[in-house]
């Protein structure tokens, strides 16, 4: 049953959603294998996020680290490739108690304003920017968030996504790169990031975690 024209959860018609994500993962893997850029402008942000999560984490079937080149509809590319297979799953926290409620882009879903602590990027900042510049801005801002002293002891972050695919790529590139740096440190407390796609229905995606 739908409410307000949106699914009650990400699992609504999950078979169709999973098939689209699986197709995206296959396309990303081809791009990685042939070192051809993947067009991140086409898939919806929720499907893109789930596919990026899949390729960011290693598996016995695909153990070797690599990188995913990304391009956009305006023929621009991000400053760096998206690192893949550098992360490994960790147990999720027994209780989800977010230290930060983070919105991605202001003025997209005004009903988020009362729920988030801050937005990563304001809508006006994206005006006139090419898509690769949006990705790079998102990556820089997310890196600042993750390196905040307030998160030095680890914890949980909710990310309320409002679309804009280059922003999503930059955000999770920063998450992946930050987790890669943390992997080289000793006794690092666990840190988790959970994407939320439809806030009213509490539809969330796969948890990004490292610790």
N, C-alpha and C positions, 0 to 999 in steps of 0.2 A: 504494500500500500504506500502511495506517495503522499507527502505533505508539502504544500506550498510549491509543488512542481519539482521538488528535489527528493532524492532517495532518502529513506529513513536511516540508512547506514550505507557504508561502502560495500557491504555484502548484498545489497539489493541487486538482483540479477548478477550475482557474483561470478557465475560461470562466464558470462559475456565479458565482464570486466577482466577476469583472470586471463581469458583468451587474448584480449587486446594487449595486456601487459606482457604476456608471453611472446607475442609477436614483436613487441618493442624490444624486448630483451634479445631476441634472435637478430633483429636488425642492428642493435648496438654491438652484439658480438661479431657480426660480419664487419662492421665498421672498425672495430678494434683489430680484427684479424688482418684486414686489408689496409689498415691505416688510412681509411677514407672518412671524411667528416660526416657525422650524424646530424641530420636536420632536426633540431630541438624545437622548431617553431610549430610543428604540426600537432603532436599529441597534447591532450589536455594535461594540466599541471598535476592532477592526481595520478594519472597513469604514468606520466614521465617520472614522478617522484618514486613510485614503486619500482619502475624499471631501473632507475639509477641506484636505488638501494640494492637491488639484486646484483648488479655488476660491481658495485663498490666492495661487496663482501666476497671473500674467497670461498671456494668449495673444492672438494676432492676432484670433481670433474674438470674444474678450471682453476688450477692452483697458482699459475704463474701471474705475477703482477703485470699490469699493462696500463694503457691510457686510452681514453676515448676522446677523439677530436670532435669538436662541436661547432656547427655553423647555424646561422639563422636565415630567415627569409629575406633579410636585407643584404645578404652575402657578407656579413661581418662574422668574425670569430672571436671567441673569448681569448684573453691574454694567455691562459694556460689550458692544457688538456685536463680532462676530468680523470683523476687516478682511479684505477679499477683493480679489484682483488688485493687490496692492501689491508682490508679490515677483516676481523673474524668475529662471529656472533658471541655475545656475552649474555649471561642470565639477566633477565629483566628484573627490575626491583619488585619486591613483594607488594609494596604500596606506592602508588604514583602520586607524589606530592610535589607539584611543580614550583620551582623557585622563581620562574619567569614565565609570563604569558606574553609571547612575542607575536605581533602581527607582521605580515610581510610588506604590505603596501597600503598606505592610508587612502581614504576616500573611495575605496572599492566596495567595502561592505560596512556601512556606517553602524550596523548593529554590533560590530566587533568593538567599537570604541570603548564601551563600558567594561569590556572583558579583558582587554590587553593592557599590559604595562607600558609598552612602547611599540612603535612601528619601526621596522628595519629601514624603510625608505618612504619618503612622502611622495605622493602622486606628482606633485609639481616638479620634483627633482628629475623625473624621467622625461619631462618634456624636452624634445629636441635631441635626446640621446639615441644613438644607434643601439641596436639590441645587445651587441657585445659589450658596450659601455654599461648597460644596465646590469649585465652579468658581473662585470668587474666591480661595479659599485656594491652590489649585493654581497659579493665575496669579501670585500674589504670590511663592510659593516658587520657581517656575521663573524668575521675573525675578531673584530673588536669586542663583540658580545662574548664570544667564547673565551677570550683571554682576560675577561674582567675578573678582578680579585674576588668578586662576589661568588664566582663559580669555581674558585680554587679548590674548594672542598668537594667538588662534584655536585650532583643533583640532577633534577629533571627540568626540561624545558618543553613547553607546548608551543608549537608553531602554527598559527592560524593562517592558512594559505588563502590568497585571494587571486590566484592566477598569475599571469605574466611569466611565461616560461623561462626567459633568460634570467629572471630573478631567482627562480627555483633552482636552475643549474648553478648559479653563483653561490647561493645559500648552501646547498649540499656539497658543492666543491669545497667550500670553507670548512664545513663540518668534517668531511673526509680528511682533508689536510691537517686539521687540528687533531683529529683522532690519531693520525699517523705520527704526529709529533709526540703525543701523549704515550704512544706505545713504546717509545724509546726511553721513557722515564720510569724510575722505580717507585713502586707502591703508590700508584696514581689512583685516587678515588674514582669510582664509576661516574660517568656522565652520560646522560641520555637525552635524546631529542625525539619528540613525537609529533609528526605532522597531523594536523586536523584539517579536514577538507570541507566539511559542512558543519559549522559550529552548532547550529540549532539542533541538529540531530546527533551531535557528538560522534561523527563519523571520523575515525582516525586511521592512519596508515601504519606501515611497518615502523618499528622503533629502531632508530639509529643509536647504538650504544658502544661504549668503550670504557674499559677499566681493568 
